[in-house]
Amino acid sequence: MTQNAVSADSAIGYAPGRGIERRVLEKLIEKGVIHVGKAGTYWLDIPAYDAWNKSRRRRAGLAVGAAVAIGAALGFLAGSG
C-alpha cells in the first residue's frame, strides 16, 4: 500500500523471493485481494483486502476464545479432582 498500487493503472511489479512469499501471493490472488495486471504487475483491491483482513481477525479471535475456554474447563476439571 505504500506504493499506492490500488488500481490497474497504478499496478507495480513484484517478484516473490522465497517460496512462502509466492504462496502468500497466490493465496491473496485466489481470494481476490490482489489482482494481476499487465506484464507481471500487481495491484491491491482495498475493499477485498478490508473484508479479508476482517475475516482473518475474526477467525483469530475465535481461536483465542476457544483456547481460553478449553484452558478454563481444564483448570476447573483439574481443581475439582
N, C-alpha and C positions, 0 to 999 in steps of 0.2 A: 504494500500500500504506500510505502514511502516514495515509490517512483510514479505514483498516480496512474497505474495501469488498470483502469476501471472501465475501459471500453475497447472495442476492437481497434479504434483509431489510435489509442494510446498504448497498445499492447507492447510488451517488452520481450526480448529474447532471454531464454533461460535454459541452461543445460545442467540437469542434476548431476552432481559429482559422485555420490555414493548410492548404493542400492536402496537404502532406506529413503533417501530423498526422492528417488524415482518412484518408489511405491507410494509415498505420500502424495506426490504429484498425480499419479494415476488415479488414486482414490478420490482426490479433490476434483479431478476432471470427471470421473464417473458420477460424483454427487452433484455436478453442475455448478460447483463453486468457482472453478477455474475453467475458462474456455480457451480453446486453441485458436490462434489467429493465423495469419499468413506467415509462411516460411519459418515455422518453429517459434512463433511468438505466442505469448500467453497473456490473458487479462482476467482480472478478478471481478466476479459478479457480486456486488455488495449485498443486495437483498438475499441472495442464496447463501452467502457467507454468514450473514447475521442469523439466518434460520438454522444453518448447520451448527454454528457456534452455540446457539441457544439449546439445541437438541443435545449437543455434546456435554454441555454443562449440566443439563437436567439428568442425563444418564450418570454422570459422575456423582451428582448429589444423591441419586437413588442408591448407588453403590455404597457410598459412605453411610447413608442412613441404614441400609441393610446390615452393614458391618457393625455399626453401633448397636443395633437391635440384637444381633446374634451375640455380641460380646456381653450385653446386659443380661440376656437369657442364660448364657453360660455362667456368668457371675452369680446370678440368682440360684441356678441349679447347684453350683458348687457350694454356695453358702448354706443351702438347706440340707445338704447331705451329711 
